[in-house]
Structure formats: C-alpha cells, structure tokens
C-alpha cells in the first residue's frame, strides 16, 4: 500500500511539474510575442495583437487557476497521507528524513501565502503526533530549521506570524523540557 501511495504521489508531482512547465512555456511565449511586435503597426494589426494578448492572458489566468487547484489538491493529499496514516508516515519520514525536511522547509519558505500558512499548521500537527516524537526531536535540534521558524516569526503577514508563534511555542516548550529532564 505504501508503494501505491508513493506512486500516486510521484504521479501527482509529475502532473504538477508538467503544469508548471506548461505555465512557464505560455508565459515565455507571451513575452516573445510582445517583444517581436514592438514595431510600428497599423490599427488593425494593433487590435489583432491586443485580442491575441487578451486571449493569451485569459489562457494564462486559466492556467494559473488550474495550477492553484492542483497545488491545493497536492497539499490536501500530502496532509491526508501524513496525518491519516500516522505510523506509516512516521516510518516514511524517518527513512527519508533529510529529503523530507528539505522539501517541507521549502513549503515553509514559499512565497505563496496559503502554502506557507498551511505548511506551518501541518508541521505543528505532524510534530505533535506521538509517533513522530523522534522526528520532532530531530527537527527542533537542527539550527537551520529553527532559523526558518524564526524568520517566519518576522513575516509581514500577521496570520503567518501567529501560526509560526504557535509552532515556536511548542518547539521551545519541548526544548525546555528536554534540557530540564521533564
């Protein structure tokens, strides 16, 4: 079952990567069309270009919407897999700790507000699961992870600051307890 889930995740990641690549190709194509058309043209040509650009922008916006939906679905799947299958997820994370933390920290540092905020929440829930105790101890023992959390506390977006603060309180409490033998 774990192999099937891993394959599902790999397939989904490939689909998201393909969507990202397609989005980049569309944006690149739009920039190319605009730069090529910077010569004097007639009104008719200008209108035709404006219509084509509007269509491209609509296509790009539709692509952005599809990408956002794919990202939301991917994140929801990640959450279900990590939280709904605690023991399996813990075993997977322990076996792939460095790669998992590297990728998860990228989510925490995302410029996308929702991705960042939900990643902080998910990390808090994940670390507080009993079966993830050793993962939590490894995570909070790493200075780089703590730097990321502290930078999230400095974020200009208040909700991200609040979520980071709640997570940081847990980290601090666990560290204090481990240093005082509690």
C-alpha positions, 0 to 999 in steps of 0.5 A: 500500500505504501508503494501505491501511495508513493506512486500516486504521489510521484504521479501527482508531482509529475502532473504538477511539474508538467503544469508548471512547465506548461505555465512557464512555456505560455508565459515565455511565449507571451513575452516573445510575442510582445517583444517581436511586435514592438514595431510600428503597426497599423490599427488593425494589426494593433487590435489583432495583437491586443485580442491575441494578448487578451486571449493569451492572458485569459489562457494564462489566468486559466492556467494559473487557476488550474495550477492553484487547484492542483497545488491545493489538491497536492497539499490536501493529499500530502496532509491526508497521507501524513496525518491519516496514516500516522505510523506509516508516515512516521516510518516514511519520514524517518527513512527519508528524513533529510529529503523530507525536511528539505522539501517541507522547509521549502513549503515553509519558505514559499512565497505563496501565502496559503502554502506557507500558512498551511505548511506551518499548521501541518508541521505543528500537527505532524510534530505533535503526533506521538509517533513522530516524537523522534522526528520532532526531536530531530527537527527542533535540534537542527539550527537551520530549521529553527532559523526558518521558524524564526524568520517566519516569526518576522513575516509581514503577514500577521496570520503567518506570524501567529501560526509560526508563534504557535509552532515556536511555542511548542518547539521551545516548550519541548526544548525546555523540557528536554534540557530540564529532564521533564 
